[in-house]
Amino acid sequence: MAHRPVILTGFHFTKATLALLGERYEIAGHMDKPTPAHIPPGVAGEVQAIVSTGSVGLSEAMMEALPRLSIFCCYGTGYERVDLAAARRRNIMITHGADANAPDVAEMAFALLLASTRRIVRADKMIRRGEWTKRIPHRFGPVAGMTGGRLGILGLGAIGMELARRAKGFDLEIGYCNRNRRADVDFPYFPDVMALATWCDYLAVCLRSDASNRHIINAEVLKALGPRGHVVNISRGWAVDEAALADALRNNVIEGAALDVFDEEPYEGTELLALDNLVMAPHFGGGTEHAQRRMTALVKQNLDNHFAGKPVVSPVPELRDMAANAAGRLR
């Protein structure tokens, strides 16, 4: 048995992240998929921690297969595919990245919004194809320009607030929809996503996606956003109904969209690929060096506290009461 706590990884982390974790923990291997069949041979009885992502997740079957598992650290904010009820029953702590990558994801959201509204990707492709032979007014339709427009933020948490700060520099009017009205902002508050979509020109999905808001961006919301509207998703893929989005883009129900996240990742479908009014990125909004350092440090601090019998730094909100009673959980 190893003297140091044994961990598994469920995500392809950088060498720097693995090196930092390896200073104090025994990294027993990597799982390409979050299933018992992908646990490296001979380590199931020793693994005490998993470092992965919320989009990869943790099932009760995995918990059953790892009898000593006592903590699962999500590298990033989301934890939508983690079975929290099973974790509570089995006394397994779940942590997440909280707001460690919020500035970087907000930066990506704004980049995607600009790319979508100003047709940057489409224009780049036009030049590369040799089609820029003369001035072509309105080649991509009329461009409104973002200045003075209305930005609707769905989920005014850490990322949403960072996005709002950046939006002010573009003289955008900001409105938001949140689980609860915030007392620390004076932006217009909308009680539901339909009201927000009806009001805004640009809809940014920044909420923490879970089973309760799967496909919250559906055909009705897209219709409310309107033919000059744009939607950007940097939350989690399943917040947007991709089939409804594809239909809305094909039929000019909305003007454009941009996605950094997809329902299934990597994206292996074909429907979205043919849409030239859709900008896509491979879920790397939080992939900056600054964000990586902050998230790695947070994961390590959570592991250190947990194995020292102290409360973790960033438990998922649903398990904060477990974090307050840290002692006696190690197996």
TIKEGU-883169 format. One line per field, with one value per residue (C-alpha): x, y, z; residue number from 1; residue in three letters. Coordinates in pm, 1 decimal. Example, Ala and Ser with C-alpha at 12.3 -4.5 7.8 and 13.67 -1.06 7.14 Angstrom:
px <- 1230.0,1367.0
py <- -450.0,-106.0
pz <- 780.0,714.0
n <- 1,2
res <- ALA,SER
***
This chain:
px <- 0.0,130.3,218.7,83.8,-286.3,-361.0,-544.8,-676.9,-721.3,-1017.2,-897.1,-580.3,-410.8,-97.6,243.5,264.4,-63.5,39.1,379.1,228.8,-19.9,253.0,456.8,223.9,2.8,52.8,-102.0,-209.5,-320.0,-570.6,-919.8,-1019.9,-1386.4,-1562.0,-1661.1,-1538.3,-1400.2,-1155.2,-1004.1,-635.7,-571.9,-481.2,-557.0,-932.0,-879.7,-626.1,-774.8,-883.2,-934.2,-1024.8,-932.6,-1148.9,-1414.5,-1785.9,-1855.3,-1685.0,-1861.6,-1882.8,-2150.1,-2256.4,-2116.6,-1773.4,-1815.5,-1903.7,-1596.2,-1361.8,-1430.2,-1175.7,-1279.6,-1344.2,-1311.9,-1378.0,-1228.4,-1384.1,-1127.2,-1352.4,-1679.6,-1935.1,-2025.7,-2335.0,-2254.7,-2166.9,-2423.8,-2446.3,-2711.9,-2494.6,-2191.4,-2378.8,-2496.7,-2140.9,-1987.7,-1773.0,-1676.9,-1720.1,-1529.5,-1525.4,-1329.9,-1570.4,-1465.4,-1100.5,-1136.1,-1413.9,-1214.1,-1077.6,-1413.0,-1573.8,-1297.6,-1373.2,-1744.3,-1677.4,-1441.7,-1708.1,-1974.4,-1759.4,-1675.1,-2042.9,-2181.9,-1900.9,-1886.7,-1513.1,-1481.7,-1696.6,-1494.3,-1166.1,-1283.1,-1397.2,-1050.0,-877.0,-1101.0,-990.2,-1336.7,-1238.5,-1200.9,-1384.0,-1569.9,-1883.3,-2126.8,-2348.4,-2184.2,-2284.6,-2596.8,-2629.8,-2401.2,-2558.7,-2244.8,-2257.1,-2218.7,-2543.5,-2702.1,-2856.7,-2668.8,-2873.9,-2672.7,-2832.1,-2665.4,-2505.7,-2247.3,-1872.0,-1842.3,-2153.5,-2021.7,-1686.0,-1868.5,-2079.5,-1764.8,-1626.2,-1957.4,-1963.3,-1661.1,-1872.9,-2154.0,-2385.3,-2701.0,-2695.6,-2985.9,-2982.3,-3180.3,-3068.1,-3210.0,-3239.1,-3221.8,-2881.6,-2874.4,-2525.5,-2607.7,-2848.9,-2894.5,-3253.2,-3362.6,-3578.1,-3760.2,-3722.7,-3520.2,-3810.5,-3842.0,-3466.6,-3450.7,-3740.6,-3558.5,-3199.7,-3009.2,-2732.2,-2790.2,-2491.4,-2543.3,-2329.0,-2533.3,-2416.7,-2589.2,-2749.0,-3044.9,-3287.5,-3195.6,-3110.0,-3206.7,-3313.5,-3225.7,-3492.7,-3688.5,-3924.1,-3638.0,-3457.4,-3773.6,-3807.8,-3447.0,-3544.9,-3398.7,-3118.8,-3028.8,-2713.4,-2663.3,-2330.4,-2285.3,-1979.5,-2170.0,-2226.6,-2341.6,-2665.1,-2797.8,-2869.4,-3092.3,-2851.0,-3118.3,-3334.8,-3033.2,-2941.2,-3298.5,-3308.1,-2981.3,-3082.7,-3416.9,-3294.1,-3493.8,-3180.3,-2888.6,-2596.7,-2457.4,-2128.9,-2050.5,-1749.2,-1933.6,-2137.3,-2384.2,-2133.4,-1762.3,-1570.4,-1844.3,-1886.3,-2206.8,-2245.8,-2555.2,-2374.9,-2078.2,-2269.9,-2388.1,-2174.6,-2355.7,-2228.1,-1884.7,-1743.7,-1454.3,-1343.9,-1430.6,-1117.8,-1261.1,-1085.2,-771.2,-540.2,-218.4,-350.2,-668.3,-479.6,-252.1,-542.8,-749.9,-455.9,-373.7,-736.8,-756.1,-434.4,-558.5,-883.5,-691.9,-447.1,-725.4,-929.3,-646.8,-546.4,-899.5,-983.9,-1282.0,-1217.4,-1193.6,-1453.9,-1714.3,-2007.0,-2289.8,-2508.2,-2245.7,-2128.0,-2267.0,-2047.5,-1743.7,-1805.8,-1775.5,-1452.9,-1316.5,-1381.2,-1445.0,-1118.3,-1118.9
py <- 0.0,343.8,575.3,877.3,917.2,758.0,954.7,888.6,1147.0,1160.5,1444.8,1507.3,1761.7,1958.5,1836.2,2125.3,2025.5,1660.2,1756.6,1972.4,1703.3,1441.0,1621.6,1499.1,1234.1,902.7,932.2,575.9,637.1,793.5,691.4,766.2,718.4,740.9,374.8,90.7,-87.3,200.8,195.3,99.1,-263.3,-331.3,11.1,8.1,-90.2,185.9,494.5,761.3,1059.0,1141.8,1467.2,1514.3,1749.4,1790.8,1720.4,1380.5,1322.0,1053.0,781.9,563.2,266.2,429.5,497.3,131.7,21.6,238.6,142.4,385.6,685.8,981.4,1290.6,1389.0,1721.2,1889.1,2087.2,2373.9,2523.1,2267.7,1934.0,1849.0,1480.6,1403.3,1196.2,1418.2,1208.6,897.5,1095.5,1211.2,857.7,731.9,1029.2,1126.4,1493.0,1676.9,1999.2,2230.4,2521.3,2787.4,3116.9,3027.5,3062.5,3322.3,3609.9,3384.1,3228.3,3572.8,3685.9,3391.0,3467.2,3818.7,3694.3,3454.4,3724.6,3957.4,3678.6,3599.2,3950.8,4085.9,3771.6,3737.9,3365.7,3383.7,3678.2,3498.7,3193.8,3413.0,3564.1,3225.0,3089.2,3373.0,3526.6,3879.7,4015.0,4342.1,4531.0,4334.6,4546.6,4343.0,4015.7,3869.6,4073.3,4399.5,4420.4,4604.1,4655.4,4581.5,4932.7,5045.9,4701.2,4493.0,4203.7,3951.6,3741.8,3415.0,3337.5,3634.2,3441.2,3491.4,3447.2,3651.5,3938.2,3931.3,3941.1,4235.6,4429.7,4381.3,4464.9,4806.9,4900.6,4844.2,5064.6,4767.2,4781.3,4482.0,4276.5,3943.2,3641.1,3458.4,3216.8,3520.5,3894.8,4034.1,4327.6,4437.7,4532.7,4776.9,4590.3,4516.2,4180.2,3936.9,3656.9,3398.2,3330.3,3405.6,3757.4,3808.5,3676.2,3899.7,4204.8,4148.8,4146.8,3916.0,3630.4,3493.7,3160.5,3172.0,2966.0,2654.1,2391.2,2092.9,1861.1,2135.7,2359.8,2112.5,2265.2,2587.6,2751.7,2591.9,2678.6,2913.9,3109.5,3139.2,3267.6,3526.5,3636.7,3724.0,3747.9,3990.9,3803.2,3613.3,3350.7,3251.5,2947.5,2915.0,2731.6,2362.4,2211.3,2067.0,2410.1,2457.4,2234.0,2186.5,2057.7,2362.5,2590.2,2435.7,2477.8,2840.9,2921.3,2748.4,2929.7,3274.2,3260.9,3415.7,3581.9,3393.9,3186.5,3081.0,2772.5,2682.3,2383.9,2098.1,1841.1,1565.5,1640.6,1604.4,1703.9,1419.8,1528.3,1682.8,1903.2,2205.4,2185.9,2313.4,2632.7,2929.6,3158.0,2948.7,2999.0,2697.2,2645.1,2319.1,2402.3,2595.6,2913.4,2843.2,2715.0,3009.2,2969.0,3198.3,2995.4,2665.5,2781.6,2902.2,2587.3,2354.3,2538.0,2512.9,2138.7,2081.2,2288.0,2091.5,1762.4,1883.0,1996.4,1682.5,1443.8,1654.4,1619.1,1984.2,2132.6,2164.0,2511.9,2489.1,2218.3,2213.6,2411.9,2104.0,1939.7,2234.1,2075.6,1770.7,1992.8,2147.5,1800.9,1691.1,1449.3,1078.8,1063.6,905.5,541.4
pz <- 0.0,-87.8,199.7,15.6,-72.2,-408.2,-676.9,-1025.8,-1299.6,-1532.7,-1752.9,-1954.7,-1731.0,-1814.0,-1706.4,-1461.7,-1294.8,-1269.6,-1132.9,-859.3,-756.5,-771.1,-506.4,-234.9,-395.0,-568.9,-915.1,-987.2,-1343.6,-1578.5,-1686.7,-2044.1,-1950.2,-1611.1,-1592.6,-1368.0,-1675.3,-1729.0,-1380.4,-1420.7,-1319.0,-959.3,-809.0,-737.8,-374.7,-311.0,-479.7,-231.5,-461.9,-821.8,-995.7,-1303.5,-1441.1,-1387.4,-1753.1,-1714.1,-1385.9,-1120.4,-1107.5,-818.5,-1009.4,-993.2,-622.9,-570.2,-763.8,-553.3,-188.8,-40.4,-248.5,-19.5,-241.0,-603.1,-716.3,-1019.1,-1213.1,-1309.8,-1193.8,-1312.3,-1155.8,-1356.4,-1412.7,-1051.5,-861.4,-553.7,-381.6,-404.9,-288.1,20.2,99.1,71.6,253.0,-47.5,-62.0,-393.7,-461.8,-760.8,-903.3,-772.7,-934.6,-1002.4,-1380.1,-1390.0,-1548.9,-1821.7,-1910.7,-1921.0,-2153.6,-2380.4,-2373.4,-2495.2,-2765.1,-2890.3,-2878.3,-3087.3,-3330.4,-3374.8,-3401.2,-3623.4,-3847.1,-3784.2,-3854.5,-4166.6,-4300.5,-4230.3,-4425.2,-4716.0,-4752.4,-4725.2,-5002.1,-5229.4,-5247.1,-5147.2,-5498.9,-5443.0,-5175.7,-5096.7,-4892.1,-4663.6,-4769.4,-4432.7,-4381.4,-4189.1,-3886.5,-3596.4,-3389.0,-3020.1,-2880.8,-2722.2,-2746.2,-2469.8,-2313.2,-2118.2,-1872.0,-1769.0,-1437.4,-1264.1,-1063.5,-1069.7,-1447.1,-1516.7,-1305.1,-1483.1,-1815.9,-1699.2,-1605.9,-1954.3,-2119.9,-1957.5,-2169.0,-2479.1,-2351.7,-2341.0,-2135.2,-1902.4,-1770.6,-1592.4,-1484.3,-1173.6,-917.0,-690.8,-741.2,-639.6,-398.6,-505.2,-866.9,-1025.6,-1354.7,-1457.9,-1316.8,-1514.0,-1331.7,-1609.2,-1921.2,-2156.1,-2020.2,-2046.6,-2405.0,-2510.6,-2373.2,-2489.6,-2818.6,-2699.1,-2457.2,-2263.8,-2086.5,-1771.8,-1527.7,-1348.2,-1555.7,-1386.0,-1435.9,-1334.9,-1628.1,-1902.1,-2241.0,-2070.1,-2403.3,-2621.7,-2936.0,-2749.9,-2592.2,-2925.5,-3090.4,-2813.3,-2873.2,-3228.1,-3580.3,-3484.4,-3166.5,-3077.3,-2806.2,-2650.1,-2425.9,-2201.4,-1929.2,-2005.2,-2331.5,-2207.0,-2113.5,-2486.5,-2695.8,-2986.1,-3224.7,-3156.1,-3195.8,-3530.7,-3652.0,-3535.2,-3713.8,-4037.1,-4049.3,-3936.9,-3615.1,-3462.2,-3637.1,-3485.6,-3200.9,-3045.5,-2837.4,-2627.2,-2477.7,-2620.3,-2495.9,-2567.1,-2574.6,-2793.9,-3036.1,-3286.8,-3457.0,-3799.1,-3776.9,-3633.3,-3870.8,-4172.2,-4001.8,-4103.1,-3858.0,-3566.9,-3405.9,-3221.9,-2980.2,-2810.6,-2446.5,-2362.5,-2216.2,-1887.9,-2056.1,-1996.5,-1802.5,-1530.2,-1488.1,-1493.0,-1212.4,-1000.4,-1052.7,-987.8,-666.3,-555.4,-627.9,-434.2,-139.9,-133.4,-135.4,130.4,363.1,308.5,387.3,687.3,827.4,768.0,580.1,206.3,58.0,-218.0,-161.9,-402.9,-238.8,-193.3,31.4,240.2,552.9,492.8,449.0,790.3,945.4,783.4,1042.9,1016.3,644.4,525.6,433.6
n <- 1,2,3,4,5,6,7,8,9,10,11,12,13,14,15,16,17,18,19,20,21,22,23,24,25,26,27,28,29,30,31,32,33,34,35,36,37,38,39,40,41,42,43,44,45,46,47,48,49,50,51,52,53,54,55,56,57,58,59,60,61,62,63,64,65,66,67,68,69,70,71,72,73,74,75,76,77,78,79,80,81,82,83,84,85,86,87,88,89,90,91,92,93,94,95,96,97,98,99,100,101,102,103,104,105,106,107,108,109,110,111,112,113,114,115,116,117,118,119,120,121,122,123,124,125,126,127,128,129,130,131,132,133,134,135,136,137,138,139,140,141,142,143,144,145,146,147,148,149,150,151,152,153,154,155,156,157,158,159,160,161,162,163,164,165,166,167,168,169,170,171,172,173,174,175,176,177,178,179,180,181,182,183,184,185,186,187,188,189,190,191,192,193,194,195,196,197,198,199,200,201,202,203,204,205,206,207,208,209,210,211,212,213,214,215,216,217,218,219,220,221,222,223,224,225,226,227,228,229,230,231,232,233,234,235,236,237,238,239,240,241,242,243,244,245,246,247,248,249,250,251,252,253,254,255,256,257,258,259,260,261,262,263,264,265,266,267,268,269,270,271,272,273,274,275,276,277,278,279,280,281,282,283,284,285,286,287,288,289,290,291,292,293,294,295,296,297,298,299,300,301,302,303,304,305,306,307,308,309,310,311,312,313,314,315,316,317,318,319,320,321,322,323,324,325,326,327,328,329,330,331
res <- MET,ALA,HIS,ARG,PRO,VAL,ILE,LEU,THR,GLY,PHE,HIS,PHE,THR,LYS,ALA,THR,LEU,ALA,LEU,LEU,GLY,GLU,ARG,TYR,GLU,ILE,ALA,GLY,HIS,MET,ASP,LYS,PRO,THR,PRO,ALA,HIS,ILE,PRO,PRO,GLY,VAL,ALA,GLY,GLU,VAL,GLN,ALA,ILE,VAL,SER,THR,GLY,SER,VAL,GLY,LEU,SER,GLU,ALA,MET,MET,GLU,ALA,LEU,PRO,ARG,LEU,SER,ILE,PHE,CYS,CYS,TYR,GLY,THR,GLY,TYR,GLU,ARG,VAL,ASP,LEU,ALA,ALA,ALA,ARG,ARG,ARG,ASN,ILE,MET,ILE,THR,HIS,GLY,ALA,ASP,ALA,ASN,ALA,PRO,ASP,VAL,ALA,GLU,MET,ALA,PHE,ALA,LEU,LEU,LEU,ALA,SER,THR,ARG,ARG,ILE,VAL,ARG,ALA,ASP,LYS,MET,ILE,ARG,ARG,GLY,GLU,TRP,THR,LYS,ARG,ILE,PRO,HIS,ARG,PHE,GLY,PRO,VAL,ALA,GLY,MET,THR,GLY,GLY,ARG,LEU,GLY,ILE,LEU,GLY,LEU,GLY,ALA,ILE,GLY,MET,GLU,LEU,ALA,ARG,ARG,ALA,LYS,GLY,PHE,ASP,LEU,GLU,ILE,GLY,TYR,CYS,ASN,ARG,ASN,ARG,ARG,ALA,ASP,VAL,ASP,PHE,PRO,TYR,PHE,PRO,ASP,VAL,MET,ALA,LEU,ALA,THR,TRP,CYS,ASP,TYR,LEU,ALA,VAL,CYS,LEU,ARG,SER,ASP,ALA,SER,ASN,ARG,HIS,ILE,ILE,ASN,ALA,GLU,VAL,LEU,LYS,ALA,LEU,GLY,PRO,ARG,GLY,HIS,VAL,VAL,ASN,ILE,SER,ARG,GLY,TRP,ALA,VAL,ASP,GLU,ALA,ALA,LEU,ALA,ASP,ALA,LEU,ARG,ASN,ASN,VAL,ILE,GLU,GLY,ALA,ALA,LEU,ASP,VAL,PHE,ASP,GLU,GLU,PRO,TYR,GLU,GLY,THR,GLU,LEU,LEU,ALA,LEU,ASP,ASN,LEU,VAL,MET,ALA,PRO,HIS,PHE,GLY,GLY,GLY,THR,GLU,HIS,ALA,GLN,ARG,ARG,MET,THR,ALA,LEU,VAL,LYS,GLN,ASN,LEU,ASP,ASN,HIS,PHE,ALA,GLY,LYS,PRO,VAL,VAL,SER,PRO,VAL,PRO,GLU,LEU,ARG,ASP,MET,ALA,ALA,ASN,ALA,ALA,GLY,ARG,LEU,ARG
***
